[in-house]
Amino acid sequence: MAEKGKTTDNRSMHVTILGVLGILFAIIGAAIIAIPGMPGRGSGIGTGLVVIGVVLLVIAFLRLYYKRP
């Protein structure tokens, strides 16, 4: 019987997903804030998305930093 090893590390996948979502939310939020005529501009949606994006990036960084093997 051959040993089967894990091919991916779940922590790395979680960090990658959180990082990508954080970057996307931050970019979309900045676009809503900066582009005149964007739907939702002035309602706080853009600022909320930027804040959520930054929080997700911080969580991804902390998860990567503290969960090192």
C-alpha positions, 0 to 999 in steps of 0.5 A, spaced: 500 500 500 502 506 498 502 512 502 497 518 500 500 525 501 496 531 501 497 535 495 495 542 497 495 545 504 488 548 506 491 554 510 495 556 503 488 556 499 484 560 505 489 565 504 489 565 497 482 566 497 481 571 502 487 575 499 484 575 492 477 577 495 480 582 499 483 585 492 477 585 488 473 588 493 478 594 494 478 595 487 471 595 486 470 599 492 475 604 489 472 604 482 465 606 485 468 612 489 472 615 484 468 614 477 463 619 476 456 616 474 457 610 477 451 606 480 451 607 488 456 613 488 455 617 494 451 611 498 457 609 502 457 602 498 464 604 495 467 605 502 464 599 505 467 595 499 474 598 500 473 597 508 471 590 507 477 589 502 482 591 507 480 587 512 480 581 508 487 582 506 489 583 513 486 577 515 489 573 510 496 576 512 495 574 519 493 567 517 499 566 513 504 569 518 501 566 524 499 559 521 506 557 518 508 550 519 
